[in-house]
Structure formats: C-alpha cells, structure tokens
C-alpha cells in the first residue's frame, strides 16, 4: 500500500487540503462508503503517511474491517474507491480556483440547454473578465477563443443571427495558436542547441512569414516570443535583442512561470556574446538579472536556484559592482535551499573579497567551511590556488595542487570528462607557472603560447596575466 498511487498523491497534500478532503469524503454527494472514511482517518493520523511499516495492507485492514479475515481484493477495492474520491476532489479544487473555466463550462451548459437569459448573463460576465484580465498567457488566449466559439455556436444555431462573431473567432484562434507555436519553437531551438537534436517545426515558417508581413503585432506576448526565437536562432542578432529587452521591461502581464525562461533566454544570448569577447553584453546580462530580481522572476516557491545566485554574482564581480554584489549575497542568500545556503553564501563572499584583492578575508572565509557540492568545492580550491600564488605562498600552493590532483582522481566519475580536463589544465599550467624561470624569455614566451592554445581553460586570462607580470 505504501507504494500505491493513493499514498503517493496524499503525500503531496497540505494541511488545508486534508481538511477539505475530509469534508469531501463525509459528503454523501461525493462518497457513501464508511470504509473509505475509515481508511482516510487511519492514514492521515500520527504521520503514518511517512511510515512505510504503518501502511502495510495487513496492518491497515483490521482497523477498517474489525473481526474480518484479511482480504487483499477487498483492501484493494477500498483503496480504489478512496483514490477515485481523492481525484474528484483534486479536479473540483482546481476548477474552483479557475473562475474563467467555471464560467466557460456554464456558458457551454446554458447554450446546450438553450437558456437564453442565463447564457447572456454569463456571456457578459466573461466579456468583462477578458476586458480586465492581466495575465497575457496561453491559457487566457485559448480561453478567449473558446469563449468566442461558444458565442458563435449560440448565435448561429440557436438565435440564427445574421451578424456573427466570425472575425473575433478567427482572430482569437490565430492569437492562441501563434503565441503557443512561437513558445514551442523557442523551446525546440534551445533544446536543439544544447543536445544536438533535430525536430520538425511544422507550421512555424508560415507563422514567421505571417508576422514578418504584418506592420505590427499588437500583443506583447507574441512579440516577446517572436524576438526570443530570432535571437536564439541567430546568436549575433543584436538589434532584435534590444527590441526584446524593451518588451520584457515593459510587459507586466506574462506570468512568472513563463517569464523566467524568457529572461534566461535573453541572458544566455548575452553570455554567448560575452564569451565571444563582446564585453558590452556583460552589462546587458547584469541589467537583465537586476530587473528579473526586482520582479522576483528567478524565485520559485520561495527558492532561488544556487546556480542563478552564483551566476548573478559572477557577472556583478566582472563589472566590479562590489557594493551591489555584497548586498545581493547578504539579502538573497536567504532564498537559497537550506542545504546550500551556508556553502554558497560563504563561497560567493570569498569570491567578492578575492575580486576586491582582500585576500586575507577571502582566505578566512574559505577556511571556515568545506563545500559539499563537488564543483563548488573545486572552484573554492581554484580560488585558494590563485590567492596563494598572489601572496607568493608557493610551498602551500604546491601542496594544494597535489591535494587537488588527488581529489580529482577520487571524484573523476562524479565530475565528468569535460570538467575533469578543465581542472587538470588549471593544475597543469599553474605548476608550469611556478616552475618557469622568469629570467628565461624563451621559456616564458613558450609557456604563454601553451596557455593561449590550451582548451578548455577557464582561468586562461588569470594565467596569462601572471605570465606577463614575470
């Protein structure tokens, strides 16, 4: 029973949902079986949902059916009835939260029953809803189409009106389809670039041609996905990036569930140009992160991804926005998952101190903790490596390089080939940097050439700077 679909669903319930489910099960309209109520009362008490031994069928059965011999079929039957009741509650609960779905269902019912007064009143209510709606998402686009479809069906088949809403019907359908098609195209293209996959895009080219031939599209959601698609397709399309950025800044209606991926798509465009050497886009990425943070775009269910946290700070530090970065670390560290809060806050504060060349504070910060995350642990060691070199602590540095080599060897299966080669290169060229004769110009020139040609090597800029200062 503990691995059943019933228990799996119940384990996701909040206290409020349990209270509502209890009322639901006690209502004869939804459940008329006392054994279902008895099963509910048993599983929700004393944290039994978290105790697998308490959910064994043989242990639950005598509680529900006292003085009866264990019957597996009967036990599965009561679980089935309770599961169906739970599903009904979940559907009702979701529908109750979505006013427009209730209204559209009523509109459909009144049309089929030919109830003109009720239909007209509900039609008026739905029209007012769409006039005032703030969310510019695919659900509302499609709901607008469903609304116009119901009105068309009513006027053409029941009222037999000569003036029909055919233009509104086709416009709302086009808007819903185009917006969703562009959104899917962005997802396909992004996935294709990362995983080298190939997809058929269907009617996409027709949609793009339709938009291109229009003087303007008076819908921010369609414009946002249109320009997001174009910059994802062409990583050098700077003009369309700035157009997209303006739409993102101005739009207040796209829900957070969607806007997050839009921001990340625009930021990834900036990062690609940053990596290609276009330093202007470091500032552009930073501005997008700042706007997104102000709107809480990147915070989901009260949690900020540790990688977003790290990336924001890395870009701020590249711009030497030290004051902003420190404020961000101290204010937004509270949004990290509890298990990552301490390590990522300490690491990024150390990074801040390092970039400010306050090496002692950075050392103090790094010596106070041991990150559990492997990649952060290695990044912390790389920071120590650079600090020891800057402080001329070469004996300590050599010991650290050896411990890093051993650590990589132990964790190589968990690190992966790509990262492993990267970290090995950092160790390799740091060792060469220590050993090179600074008075032998040929040796120094040769080392510089090797570092320039090395790949992957994320610390190339730092290594070259140290070579040039020999």
C-alpha positions in Angstrom: 0.0 0.0 0.0 2.9 2.4 0.8 3.9 2.4 -2.9 0.3 2.9 -4.2 -0.9 5.8 -6.3 -3.2 6.7 -3.5 -0.4 7.2 -0.9 1.8 9.0 -3.5 -1.0 11.6 -4.1 -1.8 12.0 -0.4 1.8 12.6 0.5 1.6 15.9 -1.6 -1.4 17.3 0.4 -1.2 20.3 2.6 -3.0 20.6 6.0 -5.6 22.7 4.3 -6.2 20.2 1.6 -6.5 17.4 4.2 -9.2 19.4 6.0 -11.1 19.9 2.7 -10.7 16.3 1.7 -12.2 15.2 5.0 -15.3 17.3 4.3 -15.5 16.0 0.8 -15.4 12.3 1.9 -18.1 13.0 4.5 -20.5 14.4 2.0 -22.9 11.8 0.6 -22.8 13.6 -2.8 -19.1 12.6 -3.2 -18.8 9.4 -1.1 -21.2 7.0 0.5 -18.8 4.4 1.8 -17.8 4.3 5.5 -14.8 2.1 4.9 -13.3 4.9 2.7 -13.7 7.4 5.6 -12.2 4.8 8.0 -9.2 4.4 5.6 -8.8 8.2 5.4 -8.9 8.6 9.2 -6.2 5.9 9.6 -3.6 7.0 7.0 -3.6 10.7 7.9 -3.1 10.3 11.7 0.2 10.2 13.5 2.3 10.8 10.5 1.5 7.4 9.1 1.9 8.6 5.5 5.7 8.9 6.3 5.9 5.5 7.9 6.0 2.6 5.5 5.5 -0.1 8.2 2.3 1.6 9.2 0.9 1.4 5.7 1.2 -2.4 5.2 -2.1 -3.7 4.0 -2.1 -6.4 6.6 -1.8 -3.7 9.3 -4.4 -1.4 7.9 -7.1 -4.0 7.0 -8.1 -4.9 10.6 -8.5 -1.3 11.5 -11.0 -0.7 8.7 -12.7 -4.2 8.9 -12.5 -5.4 12.6 -13.0 -9.1 13.2 -12.7 -9.9 9.5 -10.0 -12.1 7.9 -7.6 -10.3 5.7 -8.8 -10.0 2.1 -6.4 -8.4 -0.3 -9.1 -7.9 -3.0 -11.3 -6.1 -0.5 -8.4 -3.9 0.6 -7.6 -3.0 -3.0 -11.2 -2.2 -3.6 -11.5 0.4 -0.7 -8.2 1.9 -1.9 -9.6 2.2 -5.4 -12.8 4.0 -4.2 -10.8 6.3 -2.0 -8.4 7.1 -4.8 -11.3 8.0 -7.1 -12.8 10.2 -4.4 -9.4 12.0 -4.0 -9.1 12.5 -7.8 -12.6 14.0 -7.9 -11.7 16.4 -5.0 -8.5 17.5 -6.8 -10.3 18.2 -10.1 -13.0 20.1 -8.2 -10.4 22.0 -6.2 -8.5 23.1 -9.3 -11.7 24.1 -11.2 -12.8 26.1 -8.2 -9.6 28.1 -8.3 -10.0 29.0 -12.0 -13.1 31.2 -12.3 -12.9 31.5 -16.1 -13.1 27.7 -16.5 -16.2 27.6 -14.4 -17.8 30.4 -16.4 -16.9 28.8 -19.7 -18.4 25.5 -18.6 -21.6 27.2 -17.6 -21.7 29.0 -20.9 -21.5 25.7 -22.7 -24.2 24.2 -20.4 -26.6 27.1 -20.9 -26.0 27.0 -24.7 -26.8 23.3 -24.9 -29.9 23.8 -22.7 -31.0 26.8 -24.7 -31.2 29.0 -21.6 -31.0 32.5 -23.3 -31.1 34.7 -20.1 -28.5 32.6 -18.3 -26.3 32.5 -21.4 -26.5 36.2 -22.0 -25.6 37.0 -18.3 -22.7 34.6 -18.3 -21.5 35.9 -21.7 -21.5 39.4 -20.3 -19.5 38.3 -17.2 -16.9 36.5 -19.3 -16.6 39.5 -21.6 -15.9 41.7 -18.6 -13.3 39.2 -17.3 -11.3 39.4 -20.6 -11.6 43.2 -20.6 -9.8 43.3 -17.2 -7.6 40.3 -17.3 -3.9 41.0 -16.5 -2.2 37.7 -17.4 -1.0 37.5 -21.0 -0.6 33.7 -21.1 -1.6 30.9 -23.4 -4.4 29.8 -21.2 -6.2 33.1 -21.5 -5.5 33.3 -25.2 -7.1 29.8 -25.7 -10.0 30.7 -23.3 -10.7 33.8 -25.3 -11.0 31.5 -28.4 -13.3 29.1 -26.5 -15.5 32.0 -25.4 -15.8 33.3 -29.0 -16.6 29.7 -30.2 -19.4 29.3 -27.7 -20.9 32.7 -28.7 -20.6 31.7 -32.4 -22.3 28.4 -31.7 -25.1 30.1 -29.8 -25.8 32.8 -32.3 -25.6 30.6 -35.4 -27.5 27.6 -34.2 -30.0 29.0 -31.6 -30.5 32.6 -32.3 -29.8 32.2 -36.0 -28.3 35.7 -36.0 -27.1 37.2 -39.3 -24.3 39.1 -37.6 -21.8 36.6 -36.4 -18.6 37.0 -34.5 -16.5 35.2 -37.2 -13.8 37.8 -37.2 -13.3 37.6 -33.4 -13.4 33.8 -33.7 -10.6 33.6 -36.2 -8.6 36.4 -34.5 -8.6 34.8 -31.1 -7.7 31.4 -32.6 -4.8 32.9 -34.5 -3.5 34.7 -31.4 -3.7 31.5 -29.3 -2.0 29.3 -32.0 0.7 31.8 -32.9 1.7 32.5 -29.3 1.9 28.8 -28.4 3.7 27.9 -31.7 6.4 30.6 -31.0 6.8 29.4 -27.4 7.3 25.8 -28.5 9.7 26.9 -31.3 11.9 28.7 -28.7 11.9 25.5 -26.5 12.7 23.3 -29.5 15.5 25.6 -30.7 17.1 25.9 -27.2 16.9 22.1 -26.7 18.3 21.5 -30.2 21.4 23.7 -29.5 22.2 22.0 -26.2 21.5 18.4 -27.1 22.2 18.5 -30.9 18.7 17.1 -31.5 16.6 17.6 -34.7 12.9 18.5 -34.7 10.2 19.1 -37.4 8.8 22.5 -36.8 5.5 22.1 -38.7 3.8 25.4 -39.5 6.5 27.5 -37.9 7.7 29.1 -41.1 4.1 30.0 -42.1 3.7 31.7 -38.7 7.0 33.6 -39.0 6.1 34.7 -42.6 2.7 35.9 -41.3 4.3 38.0 -38.6 7.0 39.4 -40.9 4.3 40.6 -43.3 2.4 42.4 -40.6 3.3 46.1 -39.9 3.0 45.4 -36.2 1.6 42.8 -33.8 -0.4 44.4 -31.0 0.4 41.7 -28.5 3.4 41.8 -26.2 3.5 38.0 -25.6 3.6 37.2 -29.3 6.3 39.9 -29.8 8.4 38.6 -26.9 8.4 35.0 -28.2 9.0 36.2 -31.8 12.1 38.1 -30.9 13.3 35.5 -28.4 13.1 32.9 -31.2 15.1 35.2 -33.6 17.9 35.8 -31.1 18.0 32.1 -30.2 18.3 31.3 -33.9 21.0 33.9 -34.6 23.4 34.4 -31.7 24.6 37.7 -33.2 21.2 39.3 -33.7 21.9 42.3 -31.5 19.2 44.6 -32.9 16.4 42.1 -32.1 17.9 41.5 -28.6 17.4 45.2 -27.8 13.9 45.1 -29.1 13.2 42.0 -27.0 14.7 43.7 -23.9 12.3 46.6 -24.3 9.3 44.3 -24.5 10.5 42.4 -21.4 11.0 45.6 -19.4 7.6 47.0 -20.3 5.4 43.8 -20.0 3.7 43.3 -16.7 1.2 40.6 -17.7 3.1 37.4 -18.6 3.1 35.1 -15.5 6.2 34.2 -13.6 6.0 30.6 -14.8 6.8 31.8 -18.3 8.8 35.0 -17.9 11.6 33.2 -16.1 12.5 31.1 -19.2 12.2 34.3 -21.3 14.7 36.2 -19.1 17.1 33.2 -19.2 16.9 33.0 -22.9 17.8 36.7 -23.2 20.6 36.3 -20.6 22.0 33.3 -22.5 22.2 35.4 -25.6 24.3 37.9 -23.6 26.5 35.2 -22.2 27.3 33.8 -25.6 28.4 37.3 -26.8 30.3 37.8 -23.5 32.2 34.5 -24.1 32.9 35.7 -27.7 34.6 38.8 -26.3 31.9 41.4 -26.6 32.2 43.0 -23.1 29.2 45.3 -23.7 27.0 42.3 -23.0 28.3 41.7 -19.5 26.5 44.9 -18.6 23.4 43.8 -20.5 23.2 40.4 -18.7 23.7 42.2 -15.4 20.8 44.6 -16.1 18.5 41.7 -17.1 19.4 39.9 -13.9 18.8 43.1 -11.8 15.4 43.6 -13.5 14.5 40.0 -13.0 15.5 40.0 -9.4 13.5 43.2 -8.7 10.4 41.4 -10.2 11.3 38.1 -8.3 11.3 36.3 -11.6 14.0 33.9 -10.5 12.4 33.0 -7.2 10.2 29.9 -7.4 8.2 28.8 -4.4 10.4 31.0 -2.2 13.6 29.4 -3.5 16.4 31.0 -5.6 18.5 28.5 -7.6 22.0 28.3 -6.3 23.4 28.4 -9.8 21.4 31.6 -10.7 22.7 33.1 -7.4 26.3 32.2 -8.4 25.9 33.5 -12.0 24.5 36.8 -10.9 27.4 37.4 -8.5 30.0 36.3 -11.1 28.7 38.9 -13.6 28.4 41.6 -11.0 32.0 41.0 -9.9 33.2 41.1 -13.6 31.8 44.6 -13.6 33.3 45.4 -10.3 29.9 46.1 -8.8 31.2 45.2 -5.4 28.7 47.1 -3.2 25.8 45.7 -5.2 27.2 42.2 -5.1 27.7 42.2 -1.3 24.2 43.5 -0.8 22.8 40.8 -3.1 24.7 38.0 -1.3 23.5 39.0 2.1 19.9 39.7 1.1 19.3 36.9 -1.4 21.3 34.2 0.3 18.2 33.7 2.5 16.3 32.4 -0.6 18.7 29.5 -1.2 17.8 26.0 -0.3 18.7 25.3 3.3 21.2 22.6 2.4 23.1 25.0 0.1 22.7 28.3 2.0 25.9 28.3 4.0 28.2 26.9 1.4 27.1 29.2 -1.5 27.0 32.3 0.7 30.5 31.6 2.1 31.9 30.8 -1.4 30.5 33.9 -3.0 31.6 36.2 -0.2 35.0 34.7 -0.6 34.8 35.4 -4.3 33.8 39.0 -3.6 36.8 39.5 -1.2 39.1 38.0 -3.7 38.0 40.3 -6.5 38.5 43.2 -4.1 42.0 41.9 -3.5 41.2 41.4 0.2 43.0 38.1 0.1 43.1 37.6 3.9 39.4 38.0 4.2 38.9 35.6 1.3 41.2 33.0 3.0 39.4 33.4 6.3 36.0 32.8 4.6 37.2 29.7 2.7 38.9 28.2 5.7 35.6 28.2 7.7 33.8 25.6 5.6 34.1 22.6 3.4 31.6 22.7 0.5 29.6 19.5 -0.1 28.9 20.3 -3.7 31.9 18.9 -5.7 32.1 21.6 -8.3 31.9 24.4 -5.8 34.5 22.6 -3.7 36.8 22.6 -6.7 36.0 26.2 -7.5 36.9 27.1 -3.9 40.2 25.3 -4.3 40.9 27.2 -7.5 40.3 30.4 -5.7 42.8 29.3 -2.9 45.3 28.4 -5.6 45.1 32.0 -7.0 45.3 33.6 -3.6 48.4 31.5 -2.6 50.1 32.5 -5.9 49.2 36.2 -5.4 50.7 36.0 -1.8 53.8 34.2 -3.0 52.9 31.2 -0.8 54.4 28.8 -3.2 55.1 25.9 -0.8 51.5 25.9 0.4 50.4 26.3 -3.3 52.3 23.2 -4.3 50.7 21.2 -1.5 47.3 22.4 -2.6 47.9 21.5 -6.2 48.8 17.9 -5.2 45.7 17.6 -3.0 43.6 18.9 -5.9 45.1 16.3 -8.2 44.3 13.5 -5.7 40.8 14.9 -5.2 40.1 14.9 -8.9 41.3 11.3 -9.2 38.9 10.2 -6.4 35.9 12.1 -7.8 36.6 11.7 -11.5 33.4 9.6 -12.1 31.3 12.2 -10.4 32.9 15.2 -12.1 32.6 14.1 -15.7 35.2 14.1 -18.6 34.6 17.8 -19.7 35.1 19.3 -16.2 37.9 16.9 -15.4 40.0 18.0 -18.3 39.3 21.7 -17.5 40.5 21.3 -13.9 43.5 19.2 -14.9 44.6 22.0 -17.3 44.3 24.6 -14.5 46.6 22.4 -12.2 49.0 21.7 -15.1 49.6 25.3 -16.1 49.7 26.6 -12.6 52.5 24.1 -11.9 54.3 25.3 -15.0 53.8 28.9 -13.9 55.6 28.2 -10.6 58.5 26.4 -12.2 59.2 28.6 -15.2 62.4 30.7 -15.0 61.2 34.3 -15.1 64.6 35.4 -16.5 64.4 33.0 -19.4 62.4 34.9 -22.0 62.2 31.8 -24.3 60.7 29.7 -21.5 58.2 32.5 -20.6 57.2 33.0 -24.3 56.7 29.3 -24.8 54.5 29.0 -21.6 52.4 31.9 -22.8 51.9 30.2 -26.2 50.9 27.0 -24.5 48.4 28.7 -22.2 46.9 30.6 -25.1 46.4 27.4 -27.1 45.1 25.4 -24.2 41.4 24.4 -24.1 39.3 24.0 -22.0 40.9 26.6 -19.7 38.6 28.9 -17.8 41.4 30.6 -15.9 43.3 31.5 -19.1 43.0 35.2 -18.6 44.4 35.0 -15.0 47.3 32.7 -16.0 48.3 35.0 -18.9 48.2 38.0 -16.6 50.6 36.2 -14.2 52.9 35.2 -17.1 53.0 38.8 -18.3 53.9 40.0 -14.8 57.0 37.7 -14.6 
